[in-house]
Amino acid sequence: MKIKIKGINLLVKEGVFNPDPKNTNSSSMILNNLPNIKQKEILDVGCGTGIIGIYCALNGSKKVLATDIDNKAIQNTKENIKINKVSNIKVLKSDLFEKVKGSFDYIFGNLPINDKSWNLNISTVELMNKFLSEAKKHLKNNGKVFFTWNSDDGVEPVRILLNKGHYNYKEKIEKKPDKLWYLFEVSK
Ligand SMILES: C[S@@+](CC[C@H](N)C(=O)[O-])C[C@H]1O[C@@H](n2cnc3c(N)ncnc32)[C@H](O)[C@@H]1O
């Protein structure tokens, strides 16, 4: 399937998450609330089609690393990089930060957020917990982590893990007809 998001032509291959706003608010919530990404080093964890990383690379970021655990997503991101002729982006297959080296100004994690929709071997809250604790080690000074959530499985478990881990965070809420969407901004 071919879609266009924020001027970017995207191929969405079978089995890869479709970031179309008709399907989800998660990718758009990140893209519509980006910090100043110009000249920044970006990590897009769980890149899917590559939309967030490709957007940053095409809009002034210095360099971008896009990662995913899934081979289909990695292949799809590579194809979208070619389609959009992006040069300042690299793609890496990795389970969260397993293969990631270095530190970044901004880390985006639009990761699985609904247990029933994903066949993971851990809960989405546990995945987020792992993501946040590993992300800390890959943030530059003044770096920030952004991730999304929604009300399907409830947001309280996420707030609990952020509070327990003494994370410094802000949250933004958007109300859509069917559910609430959350964007968390976590500082070091
Ligand atoms: C909701 S999709 C979002 C894709 C993309 N970020 C976007 O905005 O369209 C979540 C992505 O996280 C990936 N993922 C799931 N578990 C992961 C893990 N442990 N490490 C890295 N990526 C993971 C999935 O394969 C999927 O591509």
The ligand as an SDF file (V2000), in Angstrom:
LIG
                    3D

 27 29  0  0  0  0  0  0  0  0999 V2000
    3.3910    0.7670   16.6940 C   0  0  0  0  0  0  0  0  0  0  0  0
    4.6550    0.2680   15.5760 S   0  0  0  0  0  0  0  0  0  0  0  0
    5.2830    1.8590   15.1660 C   0  0  0  0  0  0  0  0  0  0  0  0
    6.1160    1.9290   13.9320 C   0  0  0  0  0  0  0  0  0  0  0  0
    6.6400    3.3370   13.6120 C   0  0  0  0  0  0  0  0  0  0  0  0
    7.4380    3.8600   14.6970 N   0  0  0  0  0  0  0  0  0  0  0  0
    5.5270    4.2980   13.3010 C   0  0  0  0  0  0  0  0  0  0  0  0
    5.3670    5.3300   13.9750 O   0  0  0  0  0  0  0  0  0  0  0  0
    4.7640    4.0170   12.3630 O   0  0  0  0  0  0  0  0  0  0  0  0
    5.8420   -0.4490   16.6640 C   0  0  0  0  0  0  0  0  0  0  0  0
    7.1030   -1.0040   16.0410 C   0  0  0  0  0  0  0  0  0  0  0  0
    7.9500   -1.4600   17.1110 O   0  0  0  0  0  0  0  0  0  0  0  0
    8.6200   -2.6370   16.6910 C   0  0  0  0  0  0  0  0  0  0  0  0
    9.0820   -3.3860   17.8760 N   0  0  0  0  0  0  0  0  0  0  0  0
    8.3790   -4.2050   18.6770 C   0  0  0  0  0  0  0  0  0  0  0  0
    9.1650   -4.7060   19.6460 N   0  0  0  0  0  0  0  0  0  0  0  0
   10.3930   -4.1770   19.4600 C   0  0  0  0  0  0  0  0  0  0  0  0
   11.6370   -4.3130   20.1370 C   0  0  0  0  0  0  0  0  0  0  0  0
   11.7910   -5.0990   21.2050 N   0  0  0  0  0  0  0  0  0  0  0  0
   12.7240   -3.6180   19.6660 N   0  0  0  0  0  0  0  0  0  0  0  0
   12.5970   -2.8260   18.5540 C   0  0  0  0  0  0  0  0  0  0  0  0
   11.4340   -2.6680   17.8700 N   0  0  0  0  0  0  0  0  0  0  0  0
   10.3480   -3.3290   18.3210 C   0  0  0  0  0  0  0  0  0  0  0  0
    7.5970   -3.3520   15.8530 C   0  0  0  0  0  0  0  0  0  0  0  0
    8.2060   -4.3110   15.0060 O   0  0  0  0  0  0  0  0  0  0  0  0
    6.9190   -2.1950   15.1180 C   0  0  0  0  0  0  0  0  0  0  0  0
    7.5360   -1.9430   13.8860 O   0  0  0  0  0  0  0  0  0  0  0  0
  1  2  1  0
  2  3  1  0
  2 10  1  0
  3  4  1  0
  4  5  1  0
  5  6  1  0
  5  7  1  0
  7  8  2  0
  7  9  1  0
 10 11  1  0
 11 12  1  0
 11 26  1  0
 12 13  1  0
 13 14  1  0
 13 24  1  0
 14 15  1  0
 14 23  1  0
 15 16  2  0
 16 17  1  0
 17 18  1  0
 17 23  2  0
 18 19  1  0
 18 20  2  0
 20 21  1  0
 21 22  2  0
 22 23  1  0
 24 25  1  0
 24 26  1  0
 26 27  1  0
M  CHG  2   2   1   9  -1
M  END
$$$$
